[in-house]
């Protein structure tokens, strides 16, 4: 009698800070379809199941559990530092209880591999349970917290625990453009991760009942809702603003005005990535997902200045080198004085988009690891 080998079991642990972490790891999971067709996938985190399902093209089991703290935000680009310190310190206050929770979760699910983007406590738990684990992200939360919220000695022990979790992974896959992480000796660079959309400009214009001469600017500020100062934004006959909305995976809040040049992305009735690939520019903030998807689809990027965010320098350098990028201040965003910057972007010659090789690279590494267990 021949015994069938059981389907490999992967646990995907996703941070709930916005939608960028899901946007980064979802193409990797989708890339596993051909390599591991019988994969049993469980997704854990605090993101809505509907948002996760919108990014994954395979069936999965979903467990809504808190795996890591989330930075508190005043807006998509401004951290509430005191509140974030409180949340992080409370998360670490009863560390052993939380660690037991994650260890018990792993005992129940019995995965063959843990993929984390990028909760750290479950990586500790996987190490204790002797379950192989891989970390995947362009940043790590220890580096972000230390740069934005850290208070030296007061947070030193917590930061070391966070780093120890990341070091416990067999490898920390860092898709370009990634934050340098010299503190992690398991750091491994891979190519950019981004979905490629279908250029459906004519269809998009028809669905939104817009003329062929319209220039479409997608407003995509991440998965943290915010109000838009639409009453101050420029009004031009040839420019139409498409608001991504928080439910689209690149949220900015709902359109609430009577202007005919302001449309909600829902009016397009098509996938977000296809809308992005069909637009003339995207207005965003420094963040991995929108940057890489815009640049890899050849779309110019108008970005808010975010000098206090550790990733900004690396994201902007890459986007400016591989695509078309222009930065505006928060004041320009609020007052609508950014049309000159948009015109400058549109005046630059298009570049050949970079290849988004990171998802295939990561999928191959994960598939190889699953084959060994």
N, C-alpha and C positions, 0 to 999 in steps of 0.2 A: 504494500500500500504506500503510495507516494503522498507525503505530507506537503501541503501547500504552504509556502512561506507567507506569514501574515503581512497585511499591508503596512508599510512604514507609517509611523505616526509622528507628525510634526506639531509642536506647540509654538504658535506665533504670539509673542508678548509685545503689545504695541503701546507706546506712550500715548496719553490722552491730551498732550499739549498741542492743540490745533490739529490739522489734518496732514501736516507735512511728513510725519513719521509713517503714516499709512501710505501716503503717496510714494514714499521712498521704497518701502518693502513690498508693496502690492505687485509691482512689475516683476519682482524676483519670484514671488509665489506663483504668479501666472506663468513665468518662464519654466517652472518646475513641471508644468502639465505634461510636456512631451518627454521629459527626462524621468519623471516618476508618476506615471499616469494613475496608479492606484493609491496615491498618497491620501492618508486620512489627516485632514487639517482641522485643528482647533485654534480659534483665535480668542485671546484673552485681553481685556482692556476696558476702558470706560467710554470709548467712542460709540455712537449709535450703531446698531447692527445694520441699519439701512445704508449708512455711509460706507461701512466696510464692504457690504454686498455690492455697492456701486463701483468699487475698485477691483474686486476679485472676480475672476471668471470661472471659478470652480466652487463646488459645494464646500461648506465648512460648518463646524459646530462652534457656537459662540457662547462664551461665558463672560458676563459683565462683572468683572472684578477689578478693584484698584490695585495696580501693581507698582506704581510710583507716584510721587506727588507732582502737582502741576504748578508751574509758575503762575502767580496771580498777575493779571494784566489790567492796566488802566485803559489800554487800547491795543490794537494789533501790534503796535511798535513800542509801547511804553510799559515797562515792568513796574508793578507795585512792590517795591523792594521790602518794606516792613512786613507786608502780608505774606510775601513769598518766603521770607525767613521763618516766619511762624509756621507755615505749612510744612516746610522741609524739616524743621526741627521737631515738630510734633510727629512726623512720619518716622523719624529716627529715635524718638524718645523711648519707645518700647520695641526696640529692634528685634529682640529674640522672639517676641510674640508674632510679629510680622513675618519673620523668617520661617517660623513653624507653619504659619498659614500657607506660605508659598511651597514649602516642602510637602505639606499634606496635599496641596493641589496637584503637585507632580506625582505623588504616590497614587492619587485617584486616577489621573489621566494616563499615567505610564507612557509618556512620549518617548520615542527613540532619539529625538533631538529637540532642543529648545533653540528658537531663533528670537532674539530680543532686539527691538528697535525702540528705545534702548533702556528699558527698566533694568536696574542693576541688582535688586534684591533677589529676583528669581534666578539670576546667574549664580549668586551665592548658593541658593537652594539646590540648583542643578548640580553644582560641584559637590555639595554634601551628599546628594543622592547618586552621585557618579553617573549622571546623565550628560552626554555630550551637549555642548552649547556653543552657539555662534552669536556674536554681537554684530549688528549692521547699522551704521549711521554715519553721517557726515560730521557729527559732533558727539560729545558726551556731556551728560548733565553735570558732572563734577566740574568740568572746565567752565561751563556756562554759569553755574551757580557761583563759583569762585570769582569770576570776573564781574558778575553783575550784583551779587548779593552777599558775598563772603565777608566775614569780619575777622579775618586772621585766625588767631588761636581759638576763638570761640567756635569756629566751625571746622577746625583742623581734623578732629577725630571723625566727624561725619564725612568729610571729603575723602579721607583715607578709606573708609568703609565703601564708599561709592566706587572709588578707583579699584579697590580690591575685587569688587564684583565684576567690573569690566575685564580685569586681568584674569579672572577665573575662566573666561570664555577661551575656547581653543584658538580662536582668531577674532580680531575686531576688524571687520571689513568696512573700509572708509571710502565711499564713492566720491569721485571728484565732482565739484570742488569741495574738499573737506578741510575742516579745522586741523592744523597740526596737533598731534597728541604725543609728544615725546615721553610723557609719563606712562604710556602703554607700550610694553615691549611685544605685544601680540598684534600691533597695528599693521594692517595690510591695505595698501591703496588699490582701488579698482577704478574702472571707468565711470563716467556719469550714468545716472539712472534717470530715465525720463520716458514717458509714453510718446509715441509719434501719432499725431492726429491726421485725419483726412482733410485736405483742403476742400471745403464745401462752400466757398464764398457766395457763389450765385444762389445756391439754395438758402443760405442764411439770410441774404438780402431779401429774397422772395418771401420767406417765412415771416420776417419782421416788417415786410411791406416798405422796404427802403429802396431808394434809387441806386443805380449802379455806381454813381459817383460818390456815394457815402464812404467816409473813412470810419472804420469801426475800432473803438478803443475799449478793450475789456478791462474792467476794474476788478481786480482779484487781490484782496488784501489778507488772505489766509483764513483759517477756520475759526477766528475769533471775531464775532460780530462787532460792528461799530457803525455809528451814524456817519453819513457823508454830507459835507457842506455843499450840497448841490446848488443851493440858491446863489452861491458865489462862483460857481464854475462857468467857464466861457461858453457862450452859445454861438455856434457857427453852423451855417446851413450844410456844410460838407462833413461835419463830425457828429457821430452818434456814440453815446456811452452805453456800454452793456455791463450791467452790474451782475457779478457772479452770484452773489447771495450766499449766506452761510451754509445753506444746505447743498451747495454745489461742490463743496470740497475746496473752495477758494474764496471764502465768504467775505462780504463787505456790508451786510445788512440789506434790508429790502429797499427798493426804490419807492420813495414816498413824495412824489411831486407831480405837477401837471405838465412838465416839459415833455414835448414830443421827441426830444433828442436823448431822453433818458429811458432806457428799456431794461427790464429784468431779463436775465439770461433764460428764464423759463419760457419767454416768448419765442425763443429759437427752437425749442423742442428737439434738441440734439445734444449729444454728449459734450461735456465741458471741453475735453481735449480737442474735439473737432471744431468747436466754437473758437478756441484759442488759435488753432492752426489756420483759421479763416479770417482772423482779425488783422488790422494794420498795426496795432501796438497793444501792449498790456501795461496797465498802471498798477504797480504793486509795491511791496516793501521787501527788503532783503529777507529771503527765505528760500530754502533749497528747492522745493517742489516747483513753484511757479517759475523761478529762474531757469532751471534746467529744461523744463518743458517748453518755455518760450524760446530759449536759445536753440535747443535741438530741433525746433520746428521753424526756425528762421524768423521769429517774431521780435521786433524791437521792444526793448524794456525801458519804461520810464519808472524809476524807482524813488521811493522816499529815502531821504538820508536817515541813517540809523547808526550813528557813530559809536554808541555804547554797546551794540550787539557784537559779540566776538567774531561771528561768522562774516560780518559785512565786508571786511577788507578782502577776504578770500573769494567770496561770492562775486563781488564787484570786479575784482581783477580778472577772474575767469570769464564772466559775462562780457566784459569789455574787450577781452582778447578774442573770444570765440564768436561774439555776436555784436549787437548794437545796444549800448546802454547809455542812459543819461540819468543823472541824479538831480532831484529837486528837494528843497527844504520842506519841512512840515508846514511852515508858514505859506510857502507857495501852494502847497496842496490845499490848505484851508481857505486861501483867498482866490484860488483859481488862476494864479499867475504862472501858468506853466505851458501855455501854447507855444511859446518860442522854443522851449526845450523839445516839445513834440515835433515841431517843424524841423529842428536840427536833426533829430533821429531819422525822420523821413527823407532828409536830404543826403543821408549817408548811403553808400553802395551796400547792397546786400552781400553777405558772406556765405560761404558753404557751411551749413550747420555741422557741428561735430557729431560723431557717431555715439549713440547712447549704448555703450558696450557693457556697462556695469551690471545690469540685471542678468544678462546671460553669464557673466563671469561668476556672480554670486550664486546663481542657480546651479551652475556646474559644481561649485565647491560644496554646496549643501547636498546635492545629489550624491556626490562622492562620499561625503560623511555618512549619509543614510545607508549607502551600500555596504559600509563597513560594520554597521551595528547588527 
